[in-house]
């Protein structure tokens, strides 16, 4: 799914960045230029990042 129309960032790009250690919107912005133009993608990216971090925490507990 295309997340950032301005820079062509897909959810797969965000996932790959998370797997490579990115853990904040600031880092996503630095790495993928996410949210540096119109900013419409930031809310979705924040939720995606939170969900992934929560999922990782739950897997560690289980």
C-alpha positions, 0 to 999 in steps of 0.5 A: 500500500502506498503510504506517502504519495509525495515520496512514493513510500510504501508500507513495505518500505516502512516495514523494512526500515523498522526491521533495520532498526528504525523506531521513530517517525523522525528516523522514518523521515530521515531515512525515507523522507516520510512526512517531509512534504504535505505530511498527510502520511504521518498519522498512518505511519505513527499508527503503523509504527506503534502497532509494530512496536506493540506486536514486538513487545507482545511476542517477547512476553509470550 
